[in-house]
Amino acid sequence: MTVLLVSMAALGVAVLIALLRVVLGPTAFDRVLAVNSIGTIVIIGIALHGFVMERPEFVDIAILYAILNFIGTFAVLKLFSTGRLS
Amino acid sequence: MENIIPYIALTCVGLGALLIIIGVIGLVRLPDVYSRIHASGVVDTGGAALILFGLCLYSGWNLVTVKLIVIGVFLFFTSPISGHAIAQVAHSQKIDFQGADETKTKTDNGGDA
């Protein structure tokens, strides 16, 4: 159980380091990539949080976040490549 | 023999967290977009797959395991697609490779070694 808590703390530190790239990133694609990585880390963090709190039903929310992360990345990329979303 | 399974699971979770830290440090330190996609791949496949596998072992065999496998398969297929799409759009918008042109890199980006 301690390992799960330490892993959650490590994921929090990883989100902060990836936010550094979001702030610094010279192009918009760096920011999209870093936000995509933050989304993946948050998915894993939600699943770990369910196991730490001994309520593994949080995994459903993690599935929803995975789908939203994928669709959001592609929406932003389509806006960059074509200039509109429709 | 069953007592060893939680230790294997927690080892996988710890290794996955370590891989995520390594990938995020690469995301900050690597020079351009295309190489940062490589570092992001470590987070999306290595770290996520190891942590989800560890949680599958930790939870035993029930519905939660199936949901974790669904998340793992989804991430395994969508994160390379996301990386490929980011690289394609960045290339179509004329984002330069770092080090593709030696003289340009040395003159334009002098102090940023």
N, CA and C atoms of all chains as a GROMACS GRO file, in nm:
protein
  597
    1MET      N    1   0.083  -0.122   0.000
    1MET     CA    2   0.000   0.000   0.000
    1MET      C    3   0.086   0.125   0.000
    2THR      N    4   0.198   0.120   0.072
    2THR     CA    5   0.290   0.234   0.071
    2THR      C    6   0.345   0.260  -0.068
    3VAL      N    7   0.367   0.150  -0.143
    3VAL     CA    8   0.419   0.165  -0.278
    3VAL      C    9   0.319   0.239  -0.365
    4LEU      N   10   0.189   0.211  -0.344
    4LEU     CA   11   0.087   0.281  -0.423
    4LEU      C   12   0.084   0.429  -0.390
    5LEU      N   13   0.100   0.464  -0.261
    5LEU     CA   14   0.100   0.605  -0.223
    5LEU      C   15   0.222   0.677  -0.280
    6VAL      N   16   0.340   0.610  -0.272
    6VAL     CA   17   0.461   0.671  -0.326
    6VAL      C   18   0.450   0.688  -0.477
    7SER      N   19   0.387   0.589  -0.544
    7SER     CA   20   0.369   0.601  -0.689
    7SER      C   21   0.276   0.716  -0.723
    8MET      N   22   0.171   0.736  -0.641
    8MET     CA   23   0.083   0.851  -0.667
    8MET      C   24   0.156   0.982  -0.648
    9ALA      N   25   0.244   0.990  -0.547
    9ALA     CA   26   0.324   1.111  -0.528
    9ALA      C   27   0.417   1.135  -0.646
   10ALA      N   28   0.475   1.024  -0.698
   10ALA     CA   29   0.563   1.036  -0.814
   10ALA      C   30   0.486   1.085  -0.936
   11LEU      N   31   0.360   1.039  -0.950
   11LEU     CA   32   0.279   1.086  -1.063
   11LEU      C   33   0.247   1.234  -1.049
   12GLY      N   34   0.227   1.281  -0.925
   12GLY     CA   35   0.204   1.424  -0.905
   12GLY      C   36   0.324   1.506  -0.945
   13VAL      N   37   0.444   1.459  -0.906
   13VAL     CA   38   0.567   1.528  -0.946
   13VAL      C   39   0.581   1.527  -1.098
   14ALA      N   40   0.544   1.414  -1.161
   14ALA     CA   41   0.554   1.404  -1.307
   14ALA      C   42   0.461   1.503  -1.375
   15VAL      N   43   0.339   1.522  -1.319
   15VAL     CA   44   0.247   1.621  -1.377
   15VAL      C   45   0.307   1.760  -1.366
   16LEU      N   46   0.373   1.790  -1.253
   16LEU     CA   47   0.433   1.924  -1.239
   16LEU      C   48   0.546   1.945  -1.339
   17ILE      N   49   0.629   1.841  -1.361
   17ILE     CA   50   0.739   1.856  -1.457
   17ILE      C   51   0.684   1.872  -1.599
   18ALA      N   52   0.576   1.800  -1.630
   18ALA     CA   53   0.518   1.814  -1.764
   18ALA      C   54   0.452   1.951  -1.781
   19LEU      N   55   0.399   2.009  -1.672
   19LEU     CA   56   0.344   2.145  -1.679
   19LEU      C   57   0.453   2.246  -1.712
   20LEU      N   58   0.577   2.216  -1.671
   20LEU     CA   59   0.688   2.304  -1.708
   20LEU      C   60   0.702   2.310  -1.860
   21ARG      N   61   0.686   2.195  -1.928
   21ARG     CA   62   0.693   2.196  -2.074
   21ARG      C   63   0.573   2.269  -2.134
   22VAL      N   64   0.456   2.258  -2.071
   22VAL     CA   65   0.341   2.332  -2.122
   22VAL      C   66   0.367   2.482  -2.115
   23VAL      N   67   0.429   2.527  -2.005
   23VAL     CA   68   0.455   2.671  -1.991
   23VAL      C   69   0.566   2.714  -2.086
   24LEU      N   70   0.674   2.634  -2.096
   24LEU     CA   71   0.791   2.677  -2.173
   24LEU      C   72   0.778   2.659  -2.322
   25GLY      N   73   0.696   2.558  -2.364
   25GLY     CA   74   0.701   2.508  -2.500
   25GLY      C   75   0.703   2.612  -2.610
   26PRO      N   76   0.800   2.609  -2.698
   26PRO     CA   77   0.807   2.716  -2.798
   26PRO      C   78   0.693   2.710  -2.900
   27THR      N   79   0.655   2.591  -2.944
   27THR     CA   80   0.545   2.582  -3.039
   27THR      C   81   0.421   2.527  -2.970
   28ALA      N   82   0.308   2.538  -3.040
   28ALA     CA   83   0.184   2.486  -2.982
   28ALA      C   84   0.186   2.335  -2.976
   29PHE      N   85   0.263   2.269  -3.062
   29PHE     CA   86   0.263   2.123  -3.064
   29PHE      C   87   0.330   2.066  -2.940
   30ASP      N   88   0.431   2.140  -2.887
   30ASP     CA   89   0.489   2.098  -2.759
   30ASP      C   90   0.385   2.100  -2.649
   31ARG      N   91   0.300   2.202  -2.654
   31ARG     CA   92   0.198   2.213  -2.549
   31ARG      C   93   0.094   2.104  -2.564
   32VAL      N   94   0.054   2.073  -2.690
   32VAL     CA   95  -0.043   1.965  -2.710
   32VAL      C   96   0.013   1.832  -2.664
   33LEU      N   97   0.142   1.809  -2.696
   33LEU     CA   98   0.206   1.683  -2.657
   33LEU      C   99   0.215   1.671  -2.505
   34ALA      N  100   0.252   1.782  -2.439
   34ALA     CA  101   0.265   1.776  -2.294
   34ALA      C  102   0.129   1.759  -2.228
   35VAL      N  103   0.025   1.822  -2.283
   35VAL     CA  104  -0.108   1.805  -2.226
   35VAL      C  105  -0.158   1.662  -2.246
   36ASN      N  106  -0.121   1.602  -2.360
   36ASN     CA  107  -0.156   1.462  -2.385
   36ASN      C  108  -0.089   1.371  -2.282
   37SER      N  109   0.039   1.399  -2.252
   37SER     CA  110   0.108   1.319  -2.152
   37SER      C  111   0.047   1.339  -2.014
   38ILE      N  112   0.010   1.465  -1.982
   38ILE     CA  113  -0.054   1.490  -1.853
   38ILE      C  114  -0.185   1.413  -1.844
   39GLY      N  115  -0.259   1.407  -1.955
   39GLY     CA  116  -0.384   1.330  -1.955
   39GLY      C  117  -0.361   1.184  -1.926
   40THR      N  118  -0.257   1.125  -1.988
   40THR     CA  119  -0.225   0.985  -1.961
   40THR      C  120  -0.188   0.963  -1.815
   41ILE      N  121  -0.108   1.057  -1.760
   41ILE     CA  122  -0.066   1.042  -1.620
   41ILE      C  123  -0.186   1.054  -1.528
   42VAL      N  124  -0.281   1.142  -1.564
   42VAL     CA  125  -0.400   1.157  -1.479
   42VAL      C  126  -0.487   1.031  -1.484
   43ILE      N  127  -0.496   0.967  -1.602
   43ILE     CA  128  -0.570   0.841  -1.612
   43ILE      C  129  -0.512   0.737  -1.517
   44ILE      N  130  -0.379   0.721  -1.523
   44ILE     CA  131  -0.313   0.625  -1.435
   44ILE      C  132  -0.332   0.664  -1.288
   45GLY      N  133  -0.327   0.796  -1.261
   45GLY     CA  134  -0.345   0.842  -1.124
   45GLY      C  135  -0.484   0.813  -1.071
   46ILE      N  136  -0.586   0.825  -1.157
   46ILE     CA  137  -0.722   0.794  -1.112
   46ILE      C  138  -0.735   0.646  -1.078
   47ALA      N  139  -0.678   0.561  -1.164
   47ALA     CA  140  -0.684   0.417  -1.137
   47ALA      C  141  -0.612   0.383  -1.007
   48LEU      N  142  -0.494   0.446  -0.986
   48LEU     CA  143  -0.420   0.421  -0.861
   48LEU      C  144  -0.497   0.472  -0.740
   49HIS      N  145  -0.563   0.588  -0.758
   49HIS     CA  146  -0.639   0.645  -0.647
   49HIS      C  147  -0.753   0.552  -0.603
   50GLY      N  148  -0.815   0.487  -0.702
   50GLY     CA  149  -0.918   0.391  -0.667
   50GLY      C  150  -0.864   0.277  -0.583
   51PHE      N  151  -0.742   0.232  -0.614
   51PHE     CA  152  -0.687   0.122  -0.536
   51PHE      C  153  -0.638   0.168  -0.400
   52VAL      N  154  -0.591   0.293  -0.390
   52VAL     CA  155  -0.546   0.343  -0.260
   52VAL      C  156  -0.665   0.361  -0.167
   53MET      N  157  -0.777   0.415  -0.222
   53MET     CA  158  -0.896   0.435  -0.140
   53MET      C  159  -0.980   0.308  -0.125
   54GLU      N  160  -0.934   0.196  -0.185
   54GLU     CA  161  -1.004   0.067  -0.182
   54GLU      C  162  -1.144   0.078  -0.239
   55ARG      N  163  -1.161   0.164  -0.339
   55ARG     CA  164  -1.286   0.170  -0.415
   55ARG      C  165  -1.250   0.165  -0.562
   56PRO      N  166  -1.227   0.046  -0.620
   56PRO     CA  167  -1.178   0.038  -0.757
   56PRO      C  168  -1.280   0.080  -0.863
   57GLU      N  169  -1.397   0.130  -0.822
   57GLU     CA  170  -1.494   0.177  -0.922
   57GLU      C  171  -1.446   0.301  -0.993
   58PHE      N  172  -1.342   0.367  -0.941
   58PHE     CA  173  -1.286   0.484  -1.008
   58PHE      C  174  -1.230   0.451  -1.145
   59VAL      N  175  -1.211   0.322  -1.174
   59VAL     CA  176  -1.157   0.281  -1.303
   59VAL      C  177  -1.250   0.321  -1.418
   60ASP      N  178  -1.383   0.326  -1.389
   60ASP     CA  179  -1.479   0.371  -1.491
   60ASP      C  180  -1.449   0.514  -1.533
   61ILE      N  181  -1.420   0.600  -1.434
   61ILE     CA  182  -1.387   0.739  -1.465
   61ILE      C  183  -1.258   0.746  -1.545
   62ALA      N  184  -1.166   0.655  -1.517
   62ALA     CA  185  -1.040   0.653  -1.592
   62ALA      C  186  -1.065   0.618  -1.739
   63ILE      N  187  -1.160   0.525  -1.766
   63ILE     CA  188  -1.194   0.493  -1.906
   63ILE      C  189  -1.247   0.617  -1.976
   64LEU      N  190  -1.336   0.692  -1.907
   64LEU     CA  191  -1.394   0.813  -1.966
   64LEU      C  192  -1.285   0.916  -1.996
   65TYR      N  193  -1.189   0.932  -1.903
   65TYR     CA  194  -1.081   1.028  -1.925
   65TYR      C  195  -0.992   0.987  -2.041
   66ALA      N  196  -0.974   0.855  -2.061
   66ALA     CA  197  -0.892   0.810  -2.174
   66ALA      C  198  -0.957   0.850  -2.306
   67ILE      N  199  -1.089   0.831  -2.316
   67ILE     CA  200  -1.158   0.867  -2.440
   67ILE      C  201  -1.154   1.018  -2.461
   68LEU      N  202  -1.175   1.096  -2.352
   68LEU     CA  203  -1.174   1.242  -2.366
   68LEU      C  204  -1.037   1.295  -2.405
   69ASN      N  205  -0.932   1.232  -2.352
   69ASN     CA  206  -0.795   1.272  -2.384
   69ASN      C  207  -0.767   1.254  -2.533
   70PHE      N  208  -0.807   1.139  -2.586
   70PHE     CA  209  -0.785   1.109  -2.728
   70PHE      C  210  -0.862   1.208  -2.816
   71ILE      N  211  -0.990   1.227  -2.785
   71ILE     CA  212  -1.073   1.313  -2.870
   71ILE      C  213  -1.026   1.459  -2.860
   72GLY      N  214  -0.986   1.502  -2.740
   72GLY     CA  215  -0.941   1.640  -2.724
   72GLY      C  216  -0.815   1.669  -2.802
   73THR      N  217  -0.718   1.574  -2.798
   73THR     CA  218  -0.595   1.593  -2.875
   73THR      C  219  -0.626   1.605  -3.024
   74PHE      N  220  -0.716   1.518  -3.073
   74PHE     CA  221  -0.744   1.523  -3.216
   74PHE      C  222  -0.823   1.646  -3.254
   75ALA      N  223  -0.907   1.697  -3.163
   75ALA     CA  224  -0.980   1.820  -3.193
   75ALA      C  225  -0.884   1.937  -3.208
   76VAL      N  226  -0.788   1.948  -3.115
   76VAL     CA  227  -0.692   2.059  -3.123
   76VAL      C  228  -0.606   2.046  -3.247
   77LEU      N  229  -0.564   1.922  -3.281
   77LEU     CA  230  -0.480   1.906  -3.400
   77LEU      C  231  -0.558   1.936  -3.527
   78LYS      N  232  -0.686   1.900  -3.530
   78LYS     CA  233  -0.765   1.931  -3.650
   78LYS      C  234  -0.786   2.081  -3.663
   79LEU      N  235  -0.802   2.149  -3.548
   79LEU     CA  236  -0.814   2.295  -3.553
   79LEU      C  237  -0.685   2.358  -3.605
   80PHE      N  238  -0.570   2.302  -3.569
   80PHE     CA  239  -0.443   2.357  -3.618
   80PHE      C  240  -0.425   2.330  -3.766
   81SER      N  241  -0.465   2.211  -3.813
   81SER     CA  242  -0.431   2.175  -3.950
   81SER      C  243  -0.528   2.235  -4.051
   82THR      N  244  -0.659   2.245  -4.017
   82THR     CA  245  -0.754   2.295  -4.115
   82THR      C  246  -0.810   2.432  -4.081
   83GLY      N  247  -0.795   2.479  -3.957
   83GLY     CA  248  -0.843   2.610  -3.921
   83GLY      C  249  -0.987   2.611  -3.872
   84ARG      N  250  -1.056   2.497  -3.881
   84ARG     CA  251  -1.193   2.492  -3.828
   84ARG      C  252  -1.220   2.349  -3.781
   85LEU      N  253  -1.329   2.331  -3.710
   85LEU     CA  254  -1.355   2.201  -3.649
   85LEU      C  255  -1.461   2.120  -3.722
   86SER      N  256  -1.531   2.179  -3.817
   86SER     CA  257  -1.639   2.105  -3.883
   86SER      C  258  -1.589   2.040  -4.012
   87MET      N  259   0.286  -1.983  -0.274
   87MET     CA  260   0.312  -1.929  -0.408
   87MET      C  261   0.222  -1.812  -0.438
   88GLU      N  262   0.100  -1.811  -0.379
   88GLU     CA  263   0.012  -1.696  -0.404
   88GLU      C  264   0.058  -1.571  -0.331
   89ASN      N  265   0.141  -1.588  -0.228
   89ASN     CA  266   0.181  -1.471  -0.150
   89ASN      C  267   0.277  -1.381  -0.225
   90ILE      N  268   0.337  -1.433  -0.331
   90ILE     CA  269   0.438  -1.354  -0.400
   90ILE      C  270   0.374  -1.259  -0.501
   91ILE      N  271   0.246  -1.283  -0.537
   91ILE     CA  272   0.184  -1.203  -0.643
   91ILE      C  273   0.169  -1.055  -0.606
   92PRO      N  274   0.125  -1.016  -0.484
   92PRO     CA  275   0.120  -0.872  -0.454
   92PRO      C  276   0.255  -0.803  -0.462
   93TYR      N  277   0.363  -0.874  -0.428
   93TYR     CA  278   0.495  -0.811  -0.437
   93TYR      C  279   0.533  -0.785  -0.582
   94ILE      N  280   0.501  -0.884  -0.670
   94ILE     CA  281   0.527  -0.862  -0.813
   94ILE      C  282   0.446  -0.743  -0.863
   95ALA      N  283   0.318  -0.735  -0.816
   95ALA     CA  284   0.231  -0.627  -0.861
   95ALA      C  285   0.286  -0.492  -0.817
   96LEU      N  286   0.328  -0.481  -0.691
   96LEU     CA  287   0.379  -0.352  -0.643
   96LEU      C  288   0.511  -0.317  -0.708
   97THR      N  289   0.593  -0.419  -0.740
   97THR     CA  290   0.716  -0.390  -0.814
   97THR      C  291   0.686  -0.333  -0.951
   98CYS      N  292   0.585  -0.390  -1.019
   98CYS     CA  293   0.548  -0.337  -1.150
   98CYS      C  294   0.498  -0.194  -1.139
   99VAL      N  295   0.419  -0.165  -1.035
   99VAL     CA  296   0.367  -0.028  -1.019
   99VAL      C  297   0.482   0.070  -0.994
  100GLY      N  298   0.577   0.031  -0.910
  100GLY     CA  299   0.691   0.120  -0.883
  100GLY      C  300   0.776   0.143  -1.005
  101LEU      N  301   0.802   0.036  -1.084
  101LEU     CA  302   0.880   0.052  -1.206
  101LEU      C  303   0.808   0.140  -1.307
  102GLY      N  304   0.675   0.128  -1.312
  102GLY     CA  305   0.599   0.212  -1.404
  102GLY      C  306   0.606   0.358  -1.364
  103ALA      N  307   0.598   0.385  -1.233
  103ALA     CA  308   0.610   0.524  -1.188
  103ALA      C  309   0.748   0.579  -1.221
  104LEU      N  310   0.851   0.495  -1.207
  104LEU     CA  311   0.987   0.538  -1.242
  104LEU      C  312   0.997   0.569  -1.390
  105LEU      N  313   0.936   0.484  -1.476
  105LEU     CA  314   0.939   0.508  -1.620
  105LEU      C  315   0.865   0.636  -1.656
  106ILE      N  316   0.755   0.666  -1.584
  106ILE     CA  317   0.681   0.789  -1.614
  106ILE      C  318   0.766   0.910  -1.578
  107ILE      N  319   0.838   0.904  -1.464
  107ILE     CA  320   0.926   1.015  -1.427
  107ILE      C  321   1.034   1.034  -1.533
  108ILE      N  322   1.093   0.921  -1.581
  108ILE     CA  323   1.198   0.930  -1.682
  108ILE      C  324   1.145   0.992  -1.811
  109GLY      N  325   1.025   0.948  -1.853
  109GLY     CA  326   0.968   1.000  -1.977
  109GLY      C  327   0.935   1.148  -1.967
  110VAL      N  328   0.888   1.193  -1.850
  110VAL     CA  329   0.852   1.334  -1.835
  110VAL      C  330   0.978   1.421  -1.831
  111ILE      N  331   1.086   1.369  -1.769
  111ILE     CA  332   1.212   1.443  -1.772
  111ILE      C  333   1.262   1.456  -1.916
  112GLY      N  334   1.246   1.348  -1.995
  112GLY     CA  335   1.280   1.356  -2.137
  112GLY      C  336   1.195   1.456  -2.211
  113LEU      N  337   1.067   1.465  -2.172
  113LEU     CA  338   0.977   1.562  -2.235
  113LEU      C  339   1.025   1.705  -2.212
  114VAL      N  340   1.088   1.730  -2.097
  114VAL     CA  341   1.138   1.865  -2.071
  114VAL      C  342   1.273   1.887  -2.137
  115ARG      N  343   1.361   1.787  -2.138
  115ARG     CA  344   1.499   1.812  -2.176
  115ARG      C  345   1.530   1.795  -2.324
  116LEU      N  346   1.450   1.719  -2.400
  116LEU     CA  347   1.486   1.694  -2.539
  116LEU      C  348   1.462   1.818  -2.625
  117PRO      N  349   1.535   1.832  -2.739
  117PRO     CA  350   1.542   1.963  -2.804
  117PRO      C  351   1.422   2.004  -2.889
  118ASP      N  352   1.357   1.914  -2.963
  118ASP     CA  353   1.250   1.963  -3.050
  118ASP      C  354   1.126   1.873  -3.040
  119VAL      N  355   1.022   1.907  -3.116
  119VAL     CA  356   0.893   1.840  -3.102
  119VAL      C  357   0.904   1.692  -3.132
  120TYR      N  358   0.978   1.659  -3.238
  120TYR     CA  359   0.980   1.520  -3.285
  120TYR      C  360   1.048   1.428  -3.186
  121SER      N  361   1.151   1.478  -3.118
  121SER     CA  362   1.215   1.393  -3.018
  121SER      C  363   1.136   1.392  -2.888
  122ARG      N  364   1.059   1.498  -2.864
  122ARG     CA  365   0.974   1.494  -2.744
  122ARG      C  366   0.861   1.394  -2.760
  123ILE      N  367   0.819   1.370  -2.885
  123ILE     CA  368   0.717   1.265  -2.907
  123ILE      C  369   0.772   1.130  -2.863
  124HIS      N  370   0.901   1.108  -2.890
  124HIS     CA  371   0.965   0.984  -2.846
  124HIS      C  372   0.960   0.971  -2.694
  125ALA      N  373   0.988   1.081  -2.622
  125ALA     CA  374   0.984   1.074  -2.476
  125ALA      C  375   0.841   1.053  -2.427
  126SER      N  376   0.744   1.111  -2.499
  126SER     CA  377   0.604   1.092  -2.459
  126SER      C  378   0.559   0.948  -2.478
  127GLY      N  379   0.620   0.880  -2.576
  127GLY     CA  380   0.588   0.739  -2.596
  127GLY      C  381   0.628   0.652  -2.480
  128VAL      N  382   0.736   0.690  -2.411
  128VAL     CA  383   0.777   0.613  -2.292
  128VAL      C  384   0.670   0.623  -2.184
  129VAL      N  385   0.615   0.745  -2.167
  129VAL     CA  386   0.508   0.761  -2.068
  129VAL      C  387   0.386   0.680  -2.107
  130ASP      N  388   0.347   0.690  -2.236
  130ASP     CA  389   0.218   0.635  -2.276
  130ASP      C  390   0.218   0.483  -2.284
  131THR      N  391   0.328   0.422  -2.327
  131THR     CA  392   0.327   0.277  -2.339
  131THR      C  393   0.397   0.208  -2.222
  132GLY      N  394   0.520   0.250  -2.192
  132GLY     CA  395   0.595   0.180  -2.088
  132GLY      C  396   0.537   0.198  -1.950
  133GLY      N  397   0.526   0.326  -1.909
  133GLY     CA  398   0.478   0.352  -1.774
  133GLY      C  399   0.334   0.310  -1.753
  134ALA      N  400   0.247   0.349  -1.848
  134ALA     CA  401   0.105   0.316  -1.832
  134ALA      C  402   0.082   0.165  -1.835
  135ALA      N  403   0.150   0.096  -1.927
  135ALA     CA  404   0.130  -0.048  -1.938
  135ALA      C  405   0.179  -0.119  -1.812
  136LEU      N  406   0.296  -0.076  -1.759
  136LEU     CA  407   0.348  -0.143  -1.639
  136LEU      C  408   0.257  -0.119  -1.519
  137ILE      N  409   0.209   0.007  -1.502
  137ILE     CA  410   0.124   0.034  -1.385
  137ILE      C  411  -0.009  -0.039  -1.398
  138LEU      N  412  -0.067  -0.040  -1.520
  138LEU     CA  413  -0.195  -0.110  -1.535
  138LEU      C  414  -0.180  -0.260  -1.516
  139PHE      N  415  -0.067  -0.317  -1.563
  139PHE     CA  416  -0.043  -0.460  -1.542
  139PHE      C  417  -0.026  -0.491  -1.393
  140GLY      N  418   0.045  -0.401  -1.323
  140GLY     CA  419   0.061  -0.420  -1.180
  140GLY      C  420  -0.071  -0.413  -1.106
  141LEU      N  421  -0.158  -0.320  -1.147
  141LEU     CA  422  -0.288  -0.310  -1.080
  141LEU      C  423  -0.376  -0.430  -1.112
  142CYS      N  424  -0.364  -0.484  -1.236
  142CYS     CA  425  -0.437  -0.607  -1.270
  142CYS      C  426  -0.396  -0.722  -1.178
  143LEU      N  427  -0.264  -0.736  -1.157
  143LEU     CA  428  -0.219  -0.842  -1.068
  143LEU      C  429  -0.265  -0.816  -0.925
  144TYR      N  430  -0.269  -0.688  -0.885
  144TYR     CA  431  -0.301  -0.654  -0.747
  144TYR      C  432  -0.447  -0.679  -0.715
  145SER      N  433  -0.535  -0.659  -0.817
  145SER     CA  434  -0.678  -0.668  -0.788
  145SER      C  435  -0.732  -0.810  -0.797
  146GLY      N  436  -0.653  -0.904  -0.848
  146GLY     CA  437  -0.709  -1.037  -0.865
  146GLY      C  438  -0.788  -1.046  -0.995
  147TRP      N  439  -0.878  -1.144  -1.003
  147TRP     CA  440  -0.951  -1.166  -1.128
  147TRP      C  441  -1.098  -1.131  -1.106
  148ASN      N  442  -1.136  -1.008  -1.144
  148ASN     CA  443  -1.277  -0.968  -1.134
  148ASN      C  444  -1.304  -0.863  -1.241
  149LEU      N  445  -1.416  -0.791  -1.226
  149LEU     CA  446  -1.456  -0.697  -1.330
  149LEU      C  447  -1.359  -0.580  -1.343
  150VAL      N  448  -1.297  -0.542  -1.232
  150VAL     CA  449  -1.202  -0.431  -1.234
  150VAL      C  450  -1.082  -0.464  -1.323
  151THR      N  451  -1.040  -0.590  -1.321
  151THR     CA  452  -0.930  -0.632  -1.406
  151THR      C  453  -0.966  -0.614  -1.554
  152VAL      N  454  -1.091  -0.650  -1.588
  152VAL     CA  455  -1.133  -0.635  -1.727
  152VAL      C  456  -1.132  -0.488  -1.768
  153LYS      N  457  -1.177  -0.400  -1.676
  153LYS     CA  458  -1.177  -0.257  -1.708
  153LYS      C  459  -1.036  -0.203  -1.722
  154LEU      N  460  -0.944  -0.251  -1.637
  154LEU     CA  461  -0.804  -0.208  -1.649
  154LEU      C  462  -0.745  -0.255  -1.781
  155ILE      N  463  -0.781  -0.378  -1.825
  155ILE     CA  464  -0.731  -0.427  -1.953
  155ILE      C  465  -0.787  -0.343  -2.067
  156VAL      N  466  -0.915  -0.300  -2.053
  156VAL     CA  467  -0.975  -0.213  -2.156
  156VAL      C  468  -0.898  -0.081  -2.166
  157ILE      N  469  -0.866  -0.021  -2.049
  157ILE     CA  470  -0.788   0.103  -2.051
  157ILE      C  471  -0.652   0.080  -2.116
  158GLY      N  472  -0.588  -0.030  -2.080
  158GLY     CA  473  -0.456  -0.059  -2.136
  158GLY      C  474  -0.459  -0.076  -2.286
  159VAL      N  475  -0.557  -0.152  -2.336
  159VAL     CA  476  -0.567  -0.172  -2.482
  159VAL      C  477  -0.597  -0.040  -2.552
  160PHE      N  478  -0.685   0.042  -2.491
  160PHE     CA  479  -0.718   0.172  -2.552
  160PHE      C  480  -0.595   0.262  -2.560
  161LEU      N  481  -0.519   0.270  -2.450
  161LEU     CA  482  -0.399   0.353  -2.452
  161LEU      C  483  -0.295   0.298  -2.548
  162PHE      N  484  -0.287   0.164  -2.555
  162PHE     CA  485  -0.188   0.101  -2.642
  162PHE      C  486  -0.214   0.133  -2.788
  163PHE      N  487  -0.343   0.146  -2.826
  163PHE     CA  488  -0.371   0.179  -2.965
  163PHE      C  489  -0.376   0.328  -2.991
  164THR      N  490  -0.424   0.409  -2.895
  164THR     CA  491  -0.444   0.551  -2.927
  164THR      C  492  -0.322   0.637  -2.908
  165SER      N  493  -0.229   0.600  -2.819
  165SER     CA  494  -0.117   0.692  -2.797
  165SER      C  495  -0.020   0.696  -2.916
  166PRO      N  496   0.009   0.585  -2.988
  166PRO     CA  497   0.088   0.601  -3.110
  166PRO      C  498   0.015   0.679  -3.218
  167ILE      N  499  -0.119   0.668  -3.222
  167ILE     CA  500  -0.195   0.746  -3.321
  167ILE      C  501  -0.184   0.895  -3.290
  168SER      N  502  -0.193   0.930  -3.160
  168SER     CA  503  -0.179   1.070  -3.122
  168SER      C  504  -0.041   1.124  -3.155
  169GLY      N  505   0.063   1.046  -3.124
  169GLY     CA  506   0.199   1.090  -3.155
  169GLY      C  507   0.220   1.107  -3.304
  170HIS      N  508   0.168   1.014  -3.383
  170HIS     CA  509   0.180   1.024  -3.528
  170HIS      C  510   0.107   1.147  -3.581
  171ALA      N  511  -0.012   1.174  -3.526
  171ALA     CA  512  -0.089   1.290  -3.574
  171ALA      C  513  -0.019   1.421  -3.538
  172ILE      N  514   0.038   1.427  -3.416
  172ILE     CA  515   0.111   1.548  -3.376
  172ILE      C  516   0.231   1.570  -3.467
  173ALA      N  517   0.306   1.460  -3.497
  173ALA     CA  518   0.422   1.473  -3.585
  173ALA      C  519   0.381   1.515  -3.725
  174GLN      N  520   0.270   1.459  -3.774
  174GLN     CA  521   0.227   1.492  -3.911
  174GLN      C  522   0.185   1.637  -3.923
  175VAL      N  523   0.105   1.686  -3.825
  175VAL     CA  524   0.060   1.825  -3.832
  175VAL      C  525   0.177   1.920  -3.811
  176ALA      N  526   0.269   1.886  -3.720
  176ALA     CA  527   0.386   1.972  -3.699
  176ALA      C  528   0.473   1.977  -3.824
  177HIS      N  529   0.487   1.863  -3.893
  177HIS     CA  530   0.567   1.862  -4.015
  177HIS      C  531   0.498   1.940  -4.127
  178SER      N  532   0.364   1.932  -4.132
  178SER     CA  533   0.295   2.006  -4.237
  178SER      C  534   0.295   2.156  -4.210
  179GLN      N  535   0.318   2.196  -4.085
  179GLN     CA  536   0.325   2.339  -4.055
  179GLN      C  537   0.468   2.389  -4.049
  180LYS      N  538   0.563   2.313  -4.109
  180LYS     CA  539   0.702   2.356  -4.128
  180LYS      C  540   0.775   2.381  -3.996
  181ILE      N  541   0.751   2.294  -3.895
  181ILE     CA  542   0.831   2.300  -3.774
  181ILE      C  543   0.964   2.231  -3.804
  182ASP      N  544   1.077   2.300  -3.774
  182ASP     CA  545   1.208   2.247  -3.813
  182ASP      C  546   1.253   2.136  -3.720
  183PHE      N  547   1.337   2.047  -3.777
  183PHE     CA  548   1.410   1.951  -3.695
  183PHE      C  549   1.528   2.021  -3.632
  184GLN      N  550   1.554   1.994  -3.505
  184GLN     CA  551   1.674   2.048  -3.442
  184GLN      C  552   1.793   1.967  -3.490
  185GLY      N  553   1.897   2.036  -3.544
  185GLY     CA  554   2.014   1.966  -3.591
  185GLY      C  555   2.003   1.916  -3.733
  186ALA      N  556   1.892   1.943  -3.802
  186ALA     CA  557   1.883   1.905  -3.942
  186ALA      C  558   1.974   1.993  -4.028
  187ASP      N  559   1.993   2.118  -3.984
  187ASP     CA  560   2.082   2.208  -4.054
  187ASP      C  561   2.183   2.260  -3.953
  188GLU      N  562   2.308   2.211  -3.965
  188GLU     CA  563   2.408   2.237  -3.861
  188GLU      C  564   2.435   2.385  -3.845
  189THR      N  565   2.458   2.454  -3.959
  189THR     CA  566   2.497   2.594  -3.949
  189THR      C  567   2.382   2.678  -3.893
  190LYS      N  568   2.261   2.646  -3.936
  190LYS     CA  569   2.146   2.722  -3.886
  190LYS      C  570   2.128   2.701  -3.736
  191THR      N  571   2.150   2.577  -3.692
  191THR     CA  572   2.136   2.550  -3.550
  191THR      C  573   2.241   2.626  -3.470
  192LYS      N  574   2.366   2.629  -3.524
  192LYS     CA  575   2.471   2.695  -3.447
  192LYS      C  576   2.453   2.846  -3.445
  193THR      N  577   2.404   2.904  -3.555
  193THR     CA  578   2.393   3.050  -3.555
  193THR      C  579   2.266   3.097  -3.486
  194ASP      N  580   2.155   3.027  -3.513
  194ASP     CA  581   2.029   3.077  -3.458
  194ASP      C  582   2.014   3.047  -3.310
  195ASN      N  583   2.074   2.936  -3.267
  195ASN     CA  584   2.041   2.886  -3.135
  195ASN      C  585   2.167   2.877  -3.050
  196GLY      N  586   2.252   2.981  -3.057
  196GLY     CA  587   2.388   2.970  -3.009
  196GLY      C  588   2.402   2.933  -2.864
  197GLY      N  589   2.338   3.001  -2.772
  197GLY     CA  590   2.363   2.976  -2.632
  197GLY      C  591   2.283   2.862  -2.575
  198ASP      N  592   2.198   2.803  -2.658
  198ASP     CA  593   2.105   2.703  -2.606
  198ASP      C  594   2.159   2.564  -2.629
  199ALA      N  595   2.277   2.534  -2.576
  199ALA     CA  596   2.330   2.400  -2.591
  199ALA      C  597   2.268   2.316  -2.485
   0.00000   0.00000   0.00000
